[in-house]
């Protein structure tokens, strides 16, 4: 009986430590970050409107996917709140590549349209990359046109990929020191891992880190994540980051997700909160900042179009 009681006491202490540790973990929600960015966008939109120029973000949707249509509606509502025009083209699911390119060309040639987004994914018979390359890179609010990725690599001005830029903004908003710290990114995708590594390694006050990119093809990837001051999950593998993969007290940012139907499955398991010093929430972390950066790219495009200084 004494042994059983002793084991219960030890277990109670362990659970108490676990609860206390979770209570000490700093949460890093994306909502306040996005609100700060969007307030700035709205103020800049008002300046343009006073000059007789209404900023405009055009969208193209191909097909009838409910989730994609919902994302378009969210962006249109946000555009209206910010004082943007939001012209939209809805192509049928059997639209050809030529149809898609024609819709893009129409917005490319329209001087009243400053930003352009083709909602991803497109139907399987269409080539999204070819559509992206046909877009005017200065109107590319996703920041994923090859020319804009090249601008990023060279440190030249241009629209930044939205999720990486949102993560940098989130770290800056919460005054997480980045310069000189060891950042490890698990995931090497073209939309998040690789551009984020480039962004955070550049010499700027909100970056200038020592960045390591590792991926799930590396058998001992955990030995890299375990030493990170800032760990960013970008693998798109639900629950891949567990407490044993994280240095106690590290900052953990969940950037990678996968959808199963309407369920969002993050890379970072919720148990990681017990060891992290700061962590983004499973829902409402990086997502809101990504949308905010879309509109930041759009307002910058509008300002460039009228010759306002960057």
N, C-alpha and C positions, 0 to 999 in steps of 0.2 A: 504493500500500500504506500510506503514511504517513497519508493521508486516512482510509482505512478504520480503521486502528488508532486514530486520533484520535477518530473517530466512536464506536468501541467504548468508548473511555475515557469520553467524555462520557455515553454511554448507561449505562455502569456507575455513574458518579457519580450520574446521575439516579435509577437504581434504588436505589442505596444511600441517597440522601436519602429516597426513598419509603418504604423499609423502616424507616429510622430514625424518620420522621415517624409511621408506624403504631405503632411501638413506644412513642412518647411519648403517643399518644392515650389518654385515660382512658376506660375502659369504665364504663357506668352500668347494670349489670344490675338488673332489677326484683325478683329473688328475695329478696335481703336486705331490701329495703324492705317487701315483702309479709310476710316473716317477722316483722319488727318490729311491723307493724300487727296481724297475727293473734295474736301473743303478747299484745298489749294486749287484743284482743277476747276471747281465752280467759280472761284474768284477770278481766275484767268479767263474763263469763258465769258464772264460778265464784262471784262475789259475788252475782249474781242467784239462782243455784241454791241458795246457802246461805240465801237469804231465802224459798225455796220457790217460786221462779219459774224455769221452764226457758225460755230464749230459743228462739224458733221462727221458722224461715224456710220458708215454704210455696212450692211451685213448681207451675206448671201447664204441661203440654206438650200440644200439639195435633198429632196425626199421628204418623208413624213415621219421621221423618228420623233417620238414624243419628247424624249429627253432633250434632244437638240433644239426642238421648237421651244421648249421651256427655257433653255439657256438664252435663246434669242430674245424671248419676251423679257427676261430679267435685264438683259443689256439695254433693251429699248426703254424700259422703265427707268433705269439708271440714267440713260442719256437724257430723258425728259427732265429728270430732277436736276441735272447739271446744266441744263440750258442748251443741249445739243440737238441738232436735227439727227434723225436716224432712218434714212431711206433704207428700204429692204427689198431684196429680190428673192422670191421663193420659186425654185425650179423643181419640176416634177422628178420623181425617182428614176425615170428612164431618160433623163437629160443626158446629152452626149458631152464628151470632152469639149467639143467646139462650142456647145451651148454655154458651158461653164466659163470658158475663156472669153466668150462674147460678153457675158455679164460682168466679168472682171474688167474687160477693156472699156466698157461703158463708164464704170466708176473711175478707172484710171484717167479717162479723158475729161471727166467732169470737174472743173475747178472749184465747184461748190462742195465737193466731197474731199475731206482732208484725211480721213482714216478709213481703212477697209479691212473687213474680217470675213473669211470663208469659214463657216462653222464646220468643225471637225467632229466626227468622221464624215466622209462623203461615201455614197454607195460604192460597193467594191469594184464596179466596172470603171470607176473614174480614178485618175491619177492625181492625188492631192498635191504631191510635190511639184508636178508640172504646172498645176494651177497656181501654186505659191510663187513659182518662178516667173509666171506671167504677170504678177502683180507689180505695180509701181512700188519699189522698195521704200520710198518716202511715205507711202500711205499704209505700210505694213504695220498695223498696231500690235500684232503678235510678236514682232521683232524676230521672226524666224526666216525671213528671206535670206538666201545665201549671201547677198551683199551686206545685209545687216549683221549676219554672223561674222563676216569678215571685218566689218567695222568694229565689232566687239573685240575680236582677237587683237586688233591693232590699237585699241584704245581710242578709236575715233568716235565723234558724236553720231548718234543715230538711235532709233528705237531699240530698246533692250528686250530680250525675251522676258515675258511677264512673270513667270513663276520665279526664276532666279532673281530678278529685280525686286520682286515682292519679299523674298527671303532676306535680301540685303537690307531692305527698308525696315523689315521687322526687327532685325538685330540692332539696327541703328536706333529705332524708336525706343526700344527697351534698354538702350545704352549698354548693350552687351559688347565688351571689348573684343575686337576682331584682329586689329593690327598686331602682328608678331605671334599670334596664337596658332595652335595646330588645329586646323579644320580638316576633318575627314568626311568625304562624301561617298556613301555607299550607293553606287549607280552611275553609269556612264552614258545615259541617254542623251540624244541630241537636243531635247527640249528642256532638260533640267540639269543633269549631272555635269556634262561637259561645259555648257555655257556658265553654269554657276561657279565652277572651278576657275574659269577665266576671270569672271567678275570679281571674285573674292581675293584673287591673287594680285589684282592690279593695285598700283600705288595711289590709294585714295584714303581719306580719313576713315571711311566706313568699310575698308577692305584691308589690303596689304597683309594678308595672312599667309602662313605656310600651309598649302593645300595639298592633300593627298586624295586621289580618286582611286577607289577600289571597287571591285564588282564581284558578283556571286560566282564568277568563273574562277576566282582565286580561292583555293581550298582553305586557306587560313586567314580569310578576310577579317575575322574577329580580332586578330592581334593588332590590326590597324585601328579598328573602331574603339578598342579598349584604351587607347592612348590619347584619344581626341579630346581637346578642350571643348570643341564644338563639333557635334556629330549631326550630319544631315542625311536623313534616309531618303533615297531617291531611286529605289530599286523596283518599286511596283510589285513587291511580294508581300502579301498580307502577313503581319506579325513577325517579320524576319528579325527585327531588332527586339531582343529580349534583355532583361536586366544584366545578365552576365556579359553582354556585349558592350556595356557602357561603363566608362570610368566614373566612379562615384563623384557627384557634384558637377558633372559635365552639362553643357547646354545641349539639348536634343531638339532638333527641328524635324518634324515629319512632313516631308515633301512628297513622297511617293504614295500613291493610292491605287487601288484596283476596284472596279465596280462589278458586283454581281447583281444583275438587274438594277434595282434602285439602291441597293445596299453599298455603302462606301466602306471599304476595308483598308485601313491605313497600314503602312509598313511598320510602325512603332506599336508594339503591344502596350496595352494600358498599364501593365505591371512595371514598366520602365519608370513611371512616375515616382516609384519608391526609391530609386537610386539617383535620378537626375537632380541637378541643382536648379535647372529651369527647363521647361518643356512646353511645346505647343500643344494645345488640346487636340484630341482626336478629330473633333468636328469644329470648324470655325478657326482654324489655325492659319495655314498658308492660303487657303482658298479665297478668302476675302481680299487679301493683298494682291493676288493674281488679277482679279477683276479691276481693282483700283489702278494697277499698273497699265492695264489696257487703255483706260481713259487718260492716264498721264501721257502715254505715247500719242494718243489722239490729239490732246490739246497742244502738245509740242509740235505735232505735224501741222496743225492749224496755224500756230504762231510762225512756223517756218514759211508757210505758204504766203503770209502777208509781210514777211521780211522782218519780223520781230526778233531781237537778239535772243540767243539761247540762254 
